[in-house]
Amino acid sequence: METVICYVSLGSNEGNPEENLNEALARLETYGDEISLKAMSGVYLTEPQGPVKDQPWFANQVIKLEIDAEIWAAAGFLSTCTAIEAQLGRTRQIPGGPRSLDMDIIAWGDTVMSTDFLTLPHPKARKRAFVLVPLKEIAPDYVFPDGTTVDEALSAISYRQEGFKIWQTPE
């Protein structure tokens, strides 16, 4: 079986964020051997970063998945993530606003691509501490396809470490 390593960023700040993240993981687990959870970061509470600042802090987490590449392509997996978001109540009424669940593919192996639907690696991943800090936790030696390490990406951005509060560590 040919597999690909995929990193996904999860975020939630509506309803019960902890439950939303856990439910997203549970729904991914229903795919059995096709999608296998290999690692998950702790859950971090982070300040809203988008244009809507007056909203609850986000619960953010990064997961590492091993995906059966003979069954799944990146675009199909993104469609599944979007469906899981919708099943958990995600609406896209306010760009950058509160959401029950956000699932972003950060990287799909070494794939570099850009379509109307999907860009890999995620074009904003290297500028988001709420992605890089948990990514570093589970993949400290991760290297983006262009050769940038997670440490280099973190040192290139300015963020307030105190803007991160560890909320839950993986068991």
VENPE-V345146 format. One record per backbone hydrogen bond with DSSP energy under -1.0 kcal/mol. NH is the residue of the N-H (numbers start at 1). CO is the residue of the C=O. E is the energy in kcal/mol with one decimal. If there is no record, write none. Layout:
{{NH/CO/E} {NH/CO/E}}
This chain:
{{4/67/-2.1} {6/65/-2.8} {7/107/-2.1} {8/63/-2.3} {9/104/-2.9} {10/61/-3.5} {11/102/-1.9} {12/59/-1.5} {13/99/-2.7} {20/16/-2.5} {21/17/-2.5} {22/18/-2.3} {23/19/-2.6} {24/20/-2.1} {25/21/-2.0} {26/22/-2.4} {27/23/-2.3} {28/24/-1.9} {29/25/-2.1} {31/28/-1.6} {32/29/-1.7} {34/31/-1.9} {35/32/-1.0} {36/66/-2.8} {38/64/-3.0} {39/64/-1.4} {41/62/-2.6} {43/168/-3.5} {44/60/-2.9} {45/165/-2.9} {46/58/-2.6} {55/53/-1.8} {58/46/-3.0} {59/12/-3.1} {60/44/-3.1} {61/10/-2.2} {63/8/-2.7} {64/39/-3.0} {65/6/-3.3} {66/36/-2.7} {67/4/-2.9} {68/34/-2.8} {69/2/-1.9} {71/68/-1.3} {72/68/-2.7} {77/73/-2.3} {78/74/-2.5} {79/75/-2.0} {80/76/-1.7} {81/77/-2.4} {82/78/-2.6} {83/79/-2.0} {84/80/-2.3} {85/81/-2.5} {86/82/-2.1} {87/83/-2.5} {88/84/-1.6} {89/86/-1.9} {90/85/-2.6} {97/94/-2.7} {102/11/-2.2} {104/9/-2.5} {106/7/-2.9} {107/7/-1.3} {109/5/-3.1} {111/108/-2.1} {113/120/-2.1} {115/118/-2.3} {120/113/-2.7} {122/106/-2.2} {125/122/-1.2} {127/124/-1.8} {128/125/-1.3} {131/128/-1.5} {132/128/-2.7} {133/129/-2.7} {135/131/-2.0} {136/132/-2.7} {137/133/-1.4} {138/134/-1.5} {139/135/-2.6} {142/139/-2.2} {144/148/-3.3} {147/144/-2.7} {150/142/-1.9} {153/149/-2.3} {154/150/-2.3} {155/151/-2.4} {156/152/-1.1} {157/154/-1.1} {163/160/-2.3} {164/161/-1.7} {165/45/-1.7} {167/43/-3.3} {168/43/-1.5}}
